[in-house]
């Protein structure tokens, strides 16, 4: 497994294997806010941290805080003062003062998840969510019976709307008669853990005859999956961040796996080796970081559905492919 992850390091660094000899003393830290629950985005980040520790015997300090942007920013600044570097920063898209803190500590390196900044000491790990969401949307278009499909986002922000854009593009190309219903939890940093709001929104969609929902709402997405499972036959959803197929054998069509663990591992390895070759690393289907895993247990999926998903993924891995060009045209990446 470590060999596979080293391959990601080599891909984004474009340097020889000899460069993996240790070159720099680092004091890494990951700063979490909210629950690091099994199968969540934060859990994937933690997996990457643990893989790095296993590969290098370098400890990555983990600090866990309750949900509070102000408290998080204060602890971020304190951690920089204490000499931690690099610092892995969660939810930087909603942290208004993050860039200013980074500028105030130019000797400290920060790893930003999902959002890029024009700041020389911030390394952004960004993802082409629209690519994977296109495949998910195409599958939703094939399986909807009502021609009403839903999307529930945690916040109405660019990174979430990159998912929505790809999802809608895939949906339209699979089924020109289908319409997309979009809702957001929109309760600030608490949105990602707000299962009650996610359940209410999914119930409202069910009342509106929506029969397939793609939740991109952090841990709150589980409430959407549970709601669609309780709704019974011919009601479907998708997993997000990790593979949840086994927990919803007949109602999850596929899981959108965002292998943040591999991206975090690669970034830490680069910095451990003293490599800072740009302030953004962008990942998608081609790099194996965005993966769509069809649910093998769902009997609603036929051989043709699975073959189509495979075809789309193969296209996305190709150079200058049509789907990627359309995503680039329509979706902000």
NORFEN-V483843 format. One record per backbone hydrogen bond with DSSP energy under -0.5 kcal/mol. NH is the residue of the N-H (numbers start at 0). CO is the residue of the C=O. Records with the same first field share a line. If there is no record, write none. Layout:
BEGIN
NH=CO, CO
END
This chain:
BEGIN
4=0
5=1
6=2
7=3
8=4
9=5
10=6
11=7
12=8
13=9
18=15
19=16
20=17
22=271
23=271
26=84
28=85
29=60
30=87
31=29, 62
33=64
36=34
39=36
43=39
44=40
45=41
46=42
47=43
48=44
49=45
50=46
51=47
52=48
53=49
54=50
55=51
56=52
58=56
60=27, 58
62=29, 60
64=31
71=67
72=68
73=69
74=70
75=71
76=72
77=73
78=74
79=75
80=76
81=77
82=79
83=78
84=26
85=108
86=108
87=28, 85
88=86, 110
89=30, 87
93=90
94=91
95=93
97=94
100=96
101=97
102=98
103=99
104=100, 101
105=102
107=104
109=120
110=86
111=109, 122
112=88
113=111, 124
118=116
121=118
122=109, 120
123=121, 278
124=111
125=123, 280
127=282
128=126
130=127
131=127
132=128
133=129
134=130
135=131
136=132
137=133
138=134
139=135
140=136
141=137
142=138
143=139
148=178
149=211
150=180
151=213
152=150, 182
153=215
156=154
159=156
160=156
161=157
162=158
163=159
164=160
165=161
166=162
167=163
168=164
169=165
170=166
171=167
172=168
173=169
174=170
177=174
178=146
180=148
181=179
182=150
184=152
185=153
189=186
190=187
191=188
192=189
193=190
194=192
197=193
198=194
199=195
200=196
201=197
202=198
203=199
204=200
205=201
206=202
207=203
208=205
209=204
210=147
211=147
212=235
213=149
214=212, 237
215=151
218=191
219=191, 216
220=217
221=218
222=219
223=219
224=220
225=221
226=222
227=223
228=224
229=225
230=226
231=227, 228
234=231
235=210
236=250
237=212
238=253
240=255
241=239
243=241
246=243
247=243, 244
251=247
252=236, 250
253=236
254=292
255=238
256=254, 290
257=240, 255
258=256, 288
259=257
261=258
262=258
263=259
264=260
265=261
266=262
267=263
268=264
269=265
270=266
271=267
272=268
273=270
274=269
275=273
277=275
280=123
282=125
287=284
288=283
289=283
290=256, 288
292=254, 290
293=291
294=252
295=293
297=294
298=296
300=297
301=299
305=301
306=302
307=303
308=304
309=305
310=306
311=307
312=308
313=309
314=310
315=311
316=312
317=313, 314
320=317
324=320
325=321
326=322
327=323
328=324
329=325
330=326
332=330
END
